[in-house]
């Protein structure tokens, strides 16, 4: 799982187009098997006896990568994020700290793990293309679409802060890649820049809260001098004190819209990476699900089994009939794509969340997870063939232990009420989600590697198109939906804050791990396409940075049209460069 490949292979697999016996070349070329996917897709395409199956194989891989992207989003959004939220609460993190650490990690998990998979396979150009390509897509297409659909006043200081830091991050990454070597110090520098950003956000928030408290005291004093004292509701005061820091004057009332933004959303702009899990919005538990044993057993064993199975079905259901009726066509397509992976992931990843009925507790499903998940982890991390004491396979031993724990939980737990230690499963969910996300990201990289070899495409063009679009399509749908529901600020701020942390953490964490394991600097490619991506990402940020102050910090349709134009020119130039026409 943590295998590192040669960063400068003797024979590149892209030479496949120059040989006649492609199957023999694939089988004897190390670079053709460097991808860490579970399947050798090149062998699947070229080593079939029937050459007519090649076109059908390409079509199947195209469908397969769509399912992989949906699985990556489902694992990160629906199971990884809730686990992080519970972990942050149990570790007694404040909203400020949790928002810029654990929850930020959850929001950026697909991009971060995609970068790690690419860099670990010696394909840093793919990670660069994905992070910068997704950044351009977010700051132009998504931000432009929000501005075009729902013009709104932008939060000034958070936007300027994120934009300045993002520009600094773009220049830092450009400078490192331009020199074509990444040292461990560079990787640490990426993380250090993000930590500095976190400190600026937290300090700014604390100073803003103190100023608001001072203003509140002054206002109360003025009211007292006038002889008319009004009783302020405690909850109302809390909302005002936690309001958005964007107010132009700290002593003036906040914009009503800003009262909807909580501390965490303020620090890390909202990303739709942590939505509610489909089919579980209601806090009501189906009436036909028994609450457990409250006295002598008065129902049959068969009746209890039916209720357990019904409970299991309810928790594995990706979406309800009512939700399906209320979905838009695009959301229905995404839901259908995510459904198979959602069921598979729910069978192996526990769900612990306050936003779901019984905090996500399902006795039958949790017992099944205890029996199956530990054994799956052993196989996933590469220890499936280990034998203990020369006669006991490690997976068998883990399976026996898991089944025993599942039976104990089934005997001593209540079907409706979660046990006191249910929150412990959030740490298991975190570990299993990380493994799943890493496996899916590796598989996506393997498919993209195959496309690159077959169609003779560079890693950069694959990163800025397929990988960037695949990881951003969910954010695009959610942000547009929020804009239509009169909440454009969150989605707009996410277009700048989320790519910033994805870039710094994605490259910082990935290169730190790889440089530490290799023990030397990592060579990276810097091509003309890399330069174009750097220039256009900076251009998209500078365009918004200049346009909004001139327009009174109001995003409107003209901003959207300008950003659409920037992205269109960028894609056109990228294609021309890839075709060697520019």
C-alpha positions, 0 to 999 in steps of 0.5 A: 500500500505504501510502495514507492516506485522509481521516479526515473524509469529506464523504459517508459510505458508511454513507448507502448505505441511504438511496439508491435507486441503490446502485450509482451511489452506491458508484461516486461516493462516495469513502468507499465505495472508501477500504478498501484491499482488492484487491476492492471488495466493495460493488460486488460486492454491489450492482452485479450485474445479478441482485439475487437474488445479494445473499444468496449474496454475503453468504454468500460473504463470510462464508466468505471472511473465515474463510479470511482469518483463517486465512491471517493466523494461518498467515502469522504463526504458521508462517512469520513467527515461525520467521524472527524466531527465526533472526534473533534468534539470528544477531543474537546476542540473549539470550533475555530481549531476543529474548523481549520484542522480536522474538518479542513482535512475532511473537506480536502480528503479527495484532493489530498489523497489523490495528490498522495497517490500521484506523488507516491507513484512518481507522477507529481505532474498529475498532482500539480495538474489536479490541484491547480486545475481544480483551483482554476475550475473553482475560482472561475467556473464555480465562483463565476456560476454563483455570481451569475445565478445569484449576485450578492455582496461579498464578505470583504476581509475573509475574501481578501485574506483567502485571496492573498494567501492563495496567491502566495501559495500559488507563487510558492508552489510555482517557484518550487516546481520551476526548480524541478526538485522538491526537498523535504524543507519545501514540503514542510514549508507548504504545511508551515504556510497553512499553519500560518494561515490558520493562526491568522484566521484564529487571531483575527477571529479572536480580535473581532470577537473582543471588539464586538464584546466591547461594542456590546458593553458600550451600547448597553452603557449608552442605553442605561444612560438614556434610562431605557434598559431592554433585557437581551435574550442570552441566546440572541447575544450569543448569535450576535457575538458569533456573527461574521467578521466581515462587518465594515464597522465592528460597532455597527450591526452585522448584515443579517445574512452574516448571522447565518455563518457560524464560526467553523464556516467562517474559518474554513469556507463551506465546502459541500464535502460534509453533507447529510447522508441521504435517506437519514435526514429525519430524526424519527425512527420508523415506528415498526422498528422495536426499541429493544428489550424493556422487560420479559421477551414477549415477541417471537425470535422471528419477529425480532429478526425481521425488525433487525433486518428492517433496521439494517435495510433502513441504514443501508438505504442510500435515499428514500422515495420522498427524497428521490421525488424531490431531487433534480435530475442532476442530483438523481444521476449523482445519487444513482452513481453513489448508491453502490459505493454507499452500500459497500462503504456502509457495510465496512465503515461505522457511522457516528453522527449527531445529525442522524437518528440514534447518532447513526447507531444500528446494532445489526450493522455494527455487529456485522462491521465488527466481524468483517471490517478488521479482516478487510483491513488486514487484507487492504494494508497487505498482511493477508498472507501473514501466518501466525505460529506457522499454522494460523493465518492472520486474517482468520485470527482477526475474523474470529476475534471480530465475530466474537466482539460482534456477538458480545455487542449483539447480546449486551446492547440495545437495538434503539439506544446507542451504547455509551461508548458508541463514539469510540466507533468514530475512530474506527470509522476514521481509520477505515475511511482513510484506507478506503479513500486511499485505495480508491484514489490509487485506482483512479490514478491507475485508470488515468495512467492507462488513459494517458498511455493509450491516448498519449496524454500527459499527466498534466492534461489528465490532472487539470481535466479528468481528475480536477473535474471529477473531484470538483463536480460534487462541489459544483452541484452543491454550491450552485444549489446553495446559491439558488437557495439564497446562500451564495456566500458560503459557496463563493468563499469555498471557491477560494478557501478550499483550493488553498488548503487542498494545495498546501496540505495536498502537496505538503503532506504528500511530499513530506511522506514521500521525501521522508521514505525516499530520503532524498529530493523528489524530481518533478517535471515543469512543462509549458503546460505547468507554466500555463496553469500557474499563470491562469490560476494567478490570473483568475485570482487577480481578476477577482481581487481587482474586480470586486473592490472596484465594484464595491465588493459585489459579485454580479453577472459580469464577474461570472462572464469574465471568469467564464472567459478566463477558463475558456481561454485557459482550456483552449491554450492547454489543449493547443499545448498538449497537441503541440500546436502552441 
